[in-house]
Amino acid sequence: MPKPRILVLGAGPAGAAVALGLRRLGYEVCVVSEWRRFAALEGVSQRVLDGLRHAGLTRALASAAAPSPRRVDWNGASQVLNQEFLLDRPRFDAALRDDLRAAGVELIEARVRQIDSGADGHRVALESGATLTADFLVEARGRQAPLAGGRRRGPETLSLLNRWQQAPGPAASAVESLVDGWAWMARLADGRCYWQLTLDAANAELPGKEQLAAYCAQRRSQSALVQELFGAAALQASELHARSSTAILFHEASGTNWLRVGDAAMAVDPLSGNGIFQSLSSALQAPAVINTLLRHPERGELARHFHQQRVEQLFLRFARTGRDFYALEQRWNEQPFWRERRHWPDSAPMHAAADFSQVHVVRAPVICGDAIDEAEVVVTADQPLGIWHVQGVAVAPLVRALQGGAGLDRALRDLPPAQQAMLRAWLVSQGYRE
């Protein structure tokens, strides 16, 4: 049986993670990507670096700058909260491509002009005139991916990214809330500076395209934090790139021979959580989903259900994180920007209270080795998709035994002492009381 040829569109974190995972499974993978059209900077957390390491993106991981302090001015209070790692996107994107080449992934730097898809495969026409064919297609072009199919959209949001150069100095970043939005800003040690203003897309004060750079400079002049972090260089009009940062969830993130990952499956508000983290989160599961669709088609619907469930759950988790952070700003509750975002996407709590009486066992799709299969999982208030294992121990048999009337000592008696202690602690965290 010939090996299926897989085409990945996009060489960002999601596309690169999927391509490397598929190569490890022995698939022929070709990645098609054009370079980002603007220079950008992103601040990421340690969990993003852990995700890059887990995906095998070691060169991309090494491109992250050393951690720098992050200041937060929110709801009238100012504090330094943790640190963040600044990622220079041009350098990071080049490192992602180096990781792909090192793994033997074919990489074509080109822009896609047209895609014709059918049950028998895909034909991708490039702007160069070349045509590629594939048995399976992975859409990983982020927000640039075609917006086909039904989707859920959050409040329409616009981000204006400004960039300029000044004298070298200590790296740092900050975020501040404003009456009609918020701004994130950062300075690299080599003097490159970034400031991004995020507003409602319908903001009546936004000028025309030609005046946006001057408008942003004027907004920076009103910020004591900007002047403290950057100095006078920040008060001049600078290079600007406008982009949508509206949260989007696609209702259909897969088909029998295609899959959406990263921002192409769900894109979050930049305040909701780090975009690279959510991209990696959806991409790391994708190789098992694709392998199931190609090698175990009888479990295809199960695999697609698994992918869609987890994309939707990630989206809601990030959206609620953003909602709760927006709600912390109390000074401008009635301003349209804040009023709309403090209640979206719903009123469900970010974390539900533990209640062991509501814990139950169901059969659900899980990652089993290199494919998606079905197993008994434990559904809890905080884990609606279910938990299969806790540190390698299947927990459904334990919960069934306890709900059947067995005492805890009896239910755990065949396990080593260390595992018994670990499971007792897990049960307590789920609200269990003997």
Summary of the structure (lengths in Angstrom):
residues: 434
radius of gyration: 23.6
end to end distance: 55.5
largest distance: 73.4
contacts: 1427
relative contact order: 0.12
helix: 36%
strand: 31%
